[in-house]
Amino acid sequence: MESTRQKKVSRLLQKEMAGIFLRKGNEWAHGKMISITKVRVSPDLSSAKIYISIFPSNDQGIILESIHDHSSRIRFEIGQKIRKQLRIVPEISFFIDDSLDYIDNIDRLLKS
């Protein structure tokens, strides 16, 4: 179960990440919309798992690799944004959130 501090930090990271991807997401995924669906922070606040959703969903692997290549730059920008609130900027790792594809698949199966 997440502590109150973990929840606050995850909301803060999600908000700041969304701003970064809004401004610079077109550089890493031209013509795609990237949204941050959820952020999970470790209990010691040293690492964060960031789940992203990409629309349209083709070429997700290539876009995820591009985001991984720029993760140090993204972490630096996050550090600039949250330096007054957190002592240590967490290590970030990105994952594809496929829950929307799963829901769409279930919906298609129920209709047929």
Biotite code that builds the C-alpha atoms (Angstrom):
import biotite.structure as struc

atoms = struc.array([
    struc.Atom([0.000, 0.000, 0.000], chain_id="A", res_id=1, res_name="MET", atom_name="CA", element="C"),
    struc.Atom([1.286, 3.419, -0.909], chain_id="A", res_id=2, res_name="GLU", atom_name="CA", element="C"),
    struc.Atom([1.966, 5.982, 1.761], chain_id="A", res_id=3, res_name="SER", atom_name="CA", element="C"),
    struc.Atom([0.618, 9.504, 1.602], chain_id="A", res_id=4, res_name="THR", atom_name="CA", element="C"),
    struc.Atom([4.068, 10.809, 0.678], chain_id="A", res_id=5, res_name="ARG", atom_name="CA", element="C"),
    struc.Atom([4.374, 8.332, -2.200], chain_id="A", res_id=6, res_name="GLN", atom_name="CA", element="C"),
    struc.Atom([0.992, 9.401, -3.534], chain_id="A", res_id=7, res_name="LYS", atom_name="CA", element="C"),
    struc.Atom([1.927, 13.081, -3.370], chain_id="A", res_id=8, res_name="LYS", atom_name="CA", element="C"),
    struc.Atom([5.242, 12.505, -5.133], chain_id="A", res_id=9, res_name="VAL", atom_name="CA", element="C"),
    struc.Atom([3.622, 10.360, -7.822], chain_id="A", res_id=10, res_name="SER", atom_name="CA", element="C"),
    struc.Atom([0.992, 13.031, -8.511], chain_id="A", res_id=11, res_name="ARG", atom_name="CA", element="C"),
    struc.Atom([3.716, 15.688, -8.677], chain_id="A", res_id=12, res_name="LEU", atom_name="CA", element="C"),
    struc.Atom([5.798, 13.608, -11.081], chain_id="A", res_id=13, res_name="LEU", atom_name="CA", element="C"),
    struc.Atom([2.769, 12.813, -13.236], chain_id="A", res_id=14, res_name="GLN", atom_name="CA", element="C"),
    struc.Atom([1.849, 16.482, -13.514], chain_id="A", res_id=15, res_name="LYS", atom_name="CA", element="C"),
    struc.Atom([5.369, 17.596, -14.395], chain_id="A", res_id=16, res_name="GLU", atom_name="CA", element="C"),
    struc.Atom([5.918, 14.694, -16.820], chain_id="A", res_id=17, res_name="MET", atom_name="CA", element="C"),
    struc.Atom([2.690, 15.561, -18.610], chain_id="A", res_id=18, res_name="ALA", atom_name="CA", element="C"),
    struc.Atom([3.954, 19.109, -19.080], chain_id="A", res_id=19, res_name="GLY", atom_name="CA", element="C"),
    struc.Atom([7.269, 17.902, -20.474], chain_id="A", res_id=20, res_name="ILE", atom_name="CA", element="C"),
    struc.Atom([5.604, 15.492, -22.900], chain_id="A", res_id=21, res_name="PHE", atom_name="CA", element="C"),
    struc.Atom([3.158, 18.190, -23.949], chain_id="A", res_id=22, res_name="LEU", atom_name="CA", element="C"),
    struc.Atom([5.990, 20.549, -24.861], chain_id="A", res_id=23, res_name="ARG", atom_name="CA", element="C"),
    struc.Atom([8.636, 18.151, -26.169], chain_id="A", res_id=24, res_name="LYS", atom_name="CA", element="C"),
    struc.Atom([6.766, 14.934, -26.979], chain_id="A", res_id=25, res_name="GLY", atom_name="CA", element="C"),
    struc.Atom([6.626, 15.787, -30.655], chain_id="A", res_id=26, res_name="ASN", atom_name="CA", element="C"),
    struc.Atom([10.440, 15.541, -30.831], chain_id="A", res_id=27, res_name="GLU", atom_name="CA", element="C"),
    struc.Atom([10.410, 11.904, -29.672], chain_id="A", res_id=28, res_name="TRP", atom_name="CA", element="C"),
    struc.Atom([7.178, 10.778, -31.322], chain_id="A", res_id=29, res_name="ALA", atom_name="CA", element="C"),
    struc.Atom([6.241, 12.882, -34.312], chain_id="A", res_id=30, res_name="HIS", atom_name="CA", element="C"),
    struc.Atom([2.500, 12.760, -34.970], chain_id="A", res_id=31, res_name="GLY", atom_name="CA", element="C"),
    struc.Atom([1.707, 10.775, -31.823], chain_id="A", res_id=32, res_name="LYS", atom_name="CA", element="C"),
    struc.Atom([-0.005, 11.770, -28.611], chain_id="A", res_id=33, res_name="MET", atom_name="CA", element="C"),
    struc.Atom([1.748, 10.581, -25.464], chain_id="A", res_id=34, res_name="ILE", atom_name="CA", element="C"),
    struc.Atom([-0.052, 10.684, -22.141], chain_id="A", res_id=35, res_name="SER", atom_name="CA", element="C"),
    struc.Atom([1.126, 9.717, -18.670], chain_id="A", res_id=36, res_name="ILE", atom_name="CA", element="C"),
    struc.Atom([-1.420, 7.262, -17.278], chain_id="A", res_id=37, res_name="THR", atom_name="CA", element="C"),
    struc.Atom([0.125, 6.493, -13.897], chain_id="A", res_id=38, res_name="LYS", atom_name="CA", element="C"),
    struc.Atom([3.293, 6.855, -11.871], chain_id="A", res_id=39, res_name="VAL", atom_name="CA", element="C"),
    struc.Atom([4.445, 4.371, -9.231], chain_id="A", res_id=40, res_name="ARG", atom_name="CA", element="C"),
    struc.Atom([7.077, 5.553, -6.761], chain_id="A", res_id=41, res_name="VAL", atom_name="CA", element="C"),
    struc.Atom([9.188, 3.237, -4.597], chain_id="A", res_id=42, res_name="SER", atom_name="CA", element="C"),
    struc.Atom([8.822, 3.535, -0.799], chain_id="A", res_id=43, res_name="PRO", atom_name="CA", element="C"),
    struc.Atom([12.203, 5.269, -0.474], chain_id="A", res_id=44, res_name="ASP", atom_name="CA", element="C"),
    struc.Atom([11.292, 7.686, -3.328], chain_id="A", res_id=45, res_name="LEU", atom_name="CA", element="C"),
    struc.Atom([14.461, 6.761, -5.236], chain_id="A", res_id=46, res_name="SER", atom_name="CA", element="C"),
    struc.Atom([12.832, 5.275, -8.324], chain_id="A", res_id=47, res_name="SER", atom_name="CA", element="C"),
    struc.Atom([9.678, 5.880, -10.311], chain_id="A", res_id=48, res_name="ALA", atom_name="CA", element="C"),
    struc.Atom([7.940, 3.714, -12.877], chain_id="A", res_id=49, res_name="LYS", atom_name="CA", element="C"),
    struc.Atom([6.117, 5.859, -15.410], chain_id="A", res_id=50, res_name="ILE", atom_name="CA", element="C"),
    struc.Atom([3.387, 4.262, -17.489], chain_id="A", res_id=51, res_name="TYR", atom_name="CA", element="C"),
    struc.Atom([2.652, 5.962, -20.800], chain_id="A", res_id=52, res_name="ILE", atom_name="CA", element="C"),
    struc.Atom([-0.090, 5.570, -23.351], chain_id="A", res_id=53, res_name="SER", atom_name="CA", element="C"),
    struc.Atom([0.617, 6.294, -27.008], chain_id="A", res_id=54, res_name="ILE", atom_name="CA", element="C"),
    struc.Atom([-2.090, 7.153, -29.517], chain_id="A", res_id=55, res_name="PHE", atom_name="CA", element="C"),
    struc.Atom([-2.240, 5.907, -32.274], chain_id="A", res_id=56, res_name="PRO", atom_name="CA", element="C"),
    struc.Atom([-0.784, 2.706, -30.898], chain_id="A", res_id=57, res_name="SER", atom_name="CA", element="C"),
    struc.Atom([1.308, 1.541, -33.854], chain_id="A", res_id=58, res_name="ASN", atom_name="CA", element="C"),
    struc.Atom([5.129, 1.662, -33.483], chain_id="A", res_id=59, res_name="ASP", atom_name="CA", element="C"),
    struc.Atom([4.988, 1.776, -29.673], chain_id="A", res_id=60, res_name="GLN", atom_name="CA", element="C"),
    struc.Atom([8.295, -0.057, -29.292], chain_id="A", res_id=61, res_name="GLY", atom_name="CA", element="C"),
    struc.Atom([10.193, 2.454, -31.412], chain_id="A", res_id=62, res_name="ILE", atom_name="CA", element="C"),
    struc.Atom([8.718, 5.393, -29.518], chain_id="A", res_id=63, res_name="ILE", atom_name="CA", element="C"),
    struc.Atom([9.485, 3.755, -26.163], chain_id="A", res_id=64, res_name="LEU", atom_name="CA", element="C"),
    struc.Atom([13.114, 3.283, -27.257], chain_id="A", res_id=65, res_name="GLU", atom_name="CA", element="C"),
    struc.Atom([13.301, 6.943, -28.245], chain_id="A", res_id=66, res_name="SER", atom_name="CA", element="C"),
    struc.Atom([11.950, 7.959, -24.844], chain_id="A", res_id=67, res_name="ILE", atom_name="CA", element="C"),
    struc.Atom([14.451, 5.648, -23.108], chain_id="A", res_id=68, res_name="HIS", atom_name="CA", element="C"),
    struc.Atom([17.258, 7.286, -25.087], chain_id="A", res_id=69, res_name="ASP", atom_name="CA", element="C"),
    struc.Atom([16.177, 10.705, -23.797], chain_id="A", res_id=70, res_name="HIS", atom_name="CA", element="C"),
    struc.Atom([15.432, 9.604, -20.214], chain_id="A", res_id=71, res_name="SER", atom_name="CA", element="C"),
    struc.Atom([18.477, 11.367, -18.755], chain_id="A", res_id=72, res_name="SER", atom_name="CA", element="C"),
    struc.Atom([17.398, 14.633, -20.356], chain_id="A", res_id=73, res_name="ARG", atom_name="CA", element="C"),
    struc.Atom([13.825, 14.103, -19.116], chain_id="A", res_id=74, res_name="ILE", atom_name="CA", element="C"),
    struc.Atom([15.120, 13.404, -15.598], chain_id="A", res_id=75, res_name="ARG", atom_name="CA", element="C"),
    struc.Atom([17.167, 16.606, -15.703], chain_id="A", res_id=76, res_name="PHE", atom_name="CA", element="C"),
    struc.Atom([14.117, 18.633, -16.721], chain_id="A", res_id=77, res_name="GLU", atom_name="CA", element="C"),
    struc.Atom([12.071, 17.012, -13.943], chain_id="A", res_id=78, res_name="ILE", atom_name="CA", element="C"),
    struc.Atom([14.844, 17.913, -11.515], chain_id="A", res_id=79, res_name="GLY", atom_name="CA", element="C"),
    struc.Atom([14.659, 21.541, -12.602], chain_id="A", res_id=80, res_name="GLN", atom_name="CA", element="C"),
    struc.Atom([10.899, 21.579, -11.997], chain_id="A", res_id=81, res_name="LYS", atom_name="CA", element="C"),
    struc.Atom([10.753, 19.820, -8.616], chain_id="A", res_id=82, res_name="ILE", atom_name="CA", element="C"),
    struc.Atom([14.055, 20.818, -7.032], chain_id="A", res_id=83, res_name="ARG", atom_name="CA", element="C"),
    struc.Atom([12.298, 22.827, -4.307], chain_id="A", res_id=84, res_name="LYS", atom_name="CA", element="C"),
    struc.Atom([9.967, 19.971, -3.328], chain_id="A", res_id=85, res_name="GLN", atom_name="CA", element="C"),
    struc.Atom([12.216, 16.893, -3.404], chain_id="A", res_id=86, res_name="LEU", atom_name="CA", element="C"),
    struc.Atom([15.742, 16.369, -2.192], chain_id="A", res_id=87, res_name="ARG", atom_name="CA", element="C"),
    struc.Atom([16.542, 13.565, -4.628], chain_id="A", res_id=88, res_name="ILE", atom_name="CA", element="C"),
    struc.Atom([15.138, 13.250, -8.137], chain_id="A", res_id=89, res_name="VAL", atom_name="CA", element="C"),
    struc.Atom([14.032, 9.632, -8.589], chain_id="A", res_id=90, res_name="PRO", atom_name="CA", element="C"),
    struc.Atom([15.464, 7.371, -11.261], chain_id="A", res_id=91, res_name="GLU", atom_name="CA", element="C"),
    struc.Atom([12.818, 7.032, -13.929], chain_id="A", res_id=92, res_name="ILE", atom_name="CA", element="C"),
    struc.Atom([11.875, 4.091, -16.094], chain_id="A", res_id=93, res_name="SER", atom_name="CA", element="C"),
    struc.Atom([9.180, 4.080, -18.740], chain_id="A", res_id=94, res_name="PHE", atom_name="CA", element="C"),
    struc.Atom([6.649, 1.358, -19.520], chain_id="A", res_id=95, res_name="PHE", atom_name="CA", element="C"),
    struc.Atom([3.801, 1.074, -22.009], chain_id="A", res_id=96, res_name="ILE", atom_name="CA", element="C"),
    struc.Atom([0.367, 1.077, -20.377], chain_id="A", res_id=97, res_name="ASP", atom_name="CA", element="C"),
    struc.Atom([-1.725, -1.263, -22.484], chain_id="A", res_id=98, res_name="ASP", atom_name="CA", element="C"),
    struc.Atom([-4.879, -1.131, -20.380], chain_id="A", res_id=99, res_name="SER", atom_name="CA", element="C"),
    struc.Atom([-6.763, 0.813, -23.080], chain_id="A", res_id=100, res_name="LEU", atom_name="CA", element="C"),
    struc.Atom([-5.868, -1.816, -25.689], chain_id="A", res_id=101, res_name="ASP", atom_name="CA", element="C"),
    struc.Atom([-6.989, -4.525, -23.271], chain_id="A", res_id=102, res_name="TYR", atom_name="CA", element="C"),
    struc.Atom([-10.333, -2.779, -22.699], chain_id="A", res_id=103, res_name="ILE", atom_name="CA", element="C"),
    struc.Atom([-10.802, -2.355, -26.448], chain_id="A", res_id=104, res_name="ASP", atom_name="CA", element="C"),
    struc.Atom([-10.073, -6.045, -27.008], chain_id="A", res_id=105, res_name="ASN", atom_name="CA", element="C"),
    struc.Atom([-12.596, -7.099, -24.336], chain_id="A", res_id=106, res_name="ILE", atom_name="CA", element="C"),
    struc.Atom([-15.197, -4.776, -25.870], chain_id="A", res_id=107, res_name="ASP", atom_name="CA", element="C"),
    struc.Atom([-14.640, -6.294, -29.318], chain_id="A", res_id=108, res_name="ARG", atom_name="CA", element="C"),
    struc.Atom([-14.943, -9.821, -27.923], chain_id="A", res_id=109, res_name="LEU", atom_name="CA", element="C"),
    struc.Atom([-18.193, -8.983, -26.140], chain_id="A", res_id=110, res_name="LEU", atom_name="CA", element="C"),
    struc.Atom([-19.716, -7.485, -29.286], chain_id="A", res_id=111, res_name="LYS", atom_name="CA", element="C"),
    struc.Atom([-18.921, -10.548, -31.397], chain_id="A", res_id=112, res_name="SER", atom_name="CA", element="C"),
])
